[in-house]
């Protein structure tokens, strides 16, 4: 309906809920709620006609979501949604046609270009960040985006930020059982971040009722002990009460008092999705009680009874909405799907290529100083880059010099377990270099949210062995963000982590599972073996526009054989460029990390027996330098792949398979592997030595392969 003045119409009580809403606003809210429901219904119909391929409903959540959308500001505030949030997205500006583009998998879909299932909301124009299917991953990212406003303020950065913006993070009540919810609330509370949590509690997580998911059956009662957090409860089927409650929560966050949590009781009149049948676990009486609270049927009756609209006007709105949905459906069904030629677009940045000559200054190092360790040159690289770019942030567990900044200058400072980040906080301050909670998902999830807002997080996971709590954020969020949003959003985070054995670290300080991450499209994986390479590759990682997992071998941190002089502030090594570290004419060894030096030592040992071994250090594992490897294999016709991980299912298996595929006519012997045993790493030196690949293992492999 067009906006008009209705002086003869009633307004809500001046002191009651929704007191500032006019009749026009109330009627418009009803239209949005109805439109949301009608699109849901149309999608159900299309799914049953096999014209779309999945459907999940936002029915019953329309009132609280419409109220939230009326208060928050698209393209000003930021939004991390979940799949029930149709009414919110409509209120923010997403059109019915755009929603149906999602449903049909159209190339024109602004959320993902047909790459995600419907109701995975995302719209760059309105700051609706690409949503994904894993429940609960949005919490830490939303907190990271809210943290970006804090960092921007501390660093006097205004471009891309509003003075009083807030971040809305939405969720169902079931997802609050996820650990990342509590991790995010811990950080939001601790830093007093401007984030509003909206918990849409419809009583069921698929078929599991709230009292099974949540101790005591009420998430809002559980979180009240968090300091600085405003907690509100509301009937989410009541638009007026929802409006007032959301307004208080948003204003609290805008005033920078801290985060707010709104616990809205809503209904779920339809099954969880069309793959679910709620009649199997919900009795008729319960479903009938939900129907009696349905905002889409109750609210128009209230509008008429209170004089905000006539029955004819309500009918006209219903007719107009049906026409809009029908037109949007016709539009969507006529849209082409994305072509197969588009599948690689957005896996990595289409604009910044870290394998290109732009990142290759390796042949012109500007050396200075005395040779020093990998630890020192990693530290020097981060200092260079942080001087160059104010938006680089460094955080993780124990990485700061001190957490209590008043002690700076009075103590030596921690600077990481291995001292790689020592002195960074002292030079760049606690706004850019700071400690995180002991929570790996917290580190990576927050980094994603910060990167979405334009910061460049270089974060540290203290030990690779403990990276697994962050794997959901790494695999399902960080690696997929650009591709799943069709290049609308990206999170170019650098994740540094220590890995590897040869330090008597036993099971939980010796893991080397690189293949688990090289298996993730969208993630670059780097593994330097020398101090010089570490410096140049880290600089490339920071300057590129893709997420990077940067593996730093603990054993190599302070070795004397891999030291180097400082190569200058513009020294870069492109990804996918291997290095021939020893030339040879009989056997090719392809390796990386701590096994590089062992392969070289063994090659030197067998040189006296007239076996000439060429050793190639891959340096980057994804991408890897196929050209250099294949050229060497074709020259020597015998190849060994050496790696520190367990021999079965390890990274070397992919290299061996690629060599077999591409170089089979040139091979004079089977591709052999030298790797760790299929066990865990033991603590006792005799155990570790027997488990990890040693110089003797490479020597034996060279001698055996020459017998073919």
Secondary structure, DSSP 4 states (H G I P E B T S, - for coil): ------TTS----TTSTTTT--HHHHHHHHHHHHHHHHHHHHHHHHHHTTSSS--B--TT-HHHHHHHHHHS-TTTSEEE--TT-HHHHHHHT--HHHHHHHHHTBTT-TTTTT-S-TT---BGGGTBPPP-SSTTHHHHHHHHHHHHHHHHHHTT--TT--TT--EEEEEETGGGGSHHHHHHHHHHHHHT--EEEEEEE-SEETTEEHHHHSGGG-HHHHGGGSTT-EEEEEETT-HHHHHHHHHHHHHHHHTTS--EEEEEE----S-SBTT--GGGTS-HHHHHHHHHT-HHHHHHHHHHHTTSS-HHHHHHHHHHHHHHHHHHHHHHHTSPBPPGGGTTTTSS-SS--TTSGGG--GGG---EEEEE-HHHHHHHHHHHHHHH-TTEEEEETT-SS-SSGGGBTTB----STTSTTTTHHHHH-TTTEEE--S-HHHHHHHHHHHHHTT-EEEEEES-GGGGGGGHIIIIIIITTHHHHTTTS-----EEEEEE--SSS--GGG----THHHHTSTTEEEEE-SSHHHHHHHHHHHHHSSSEEEEEEEGGGTT-STT-EEE--TT----TT--EEEE--SSEEEEE-TTHHHHHHHHHHHHGGGT--EEEEE--EEES--HHHHHHHHHHHS-EEEEEEEESTT-HHHHHHHHHHHHHGGG-SS--EEEEE-SSPPPSSHHHHHHHS--HHHHHHHHHHHTT-
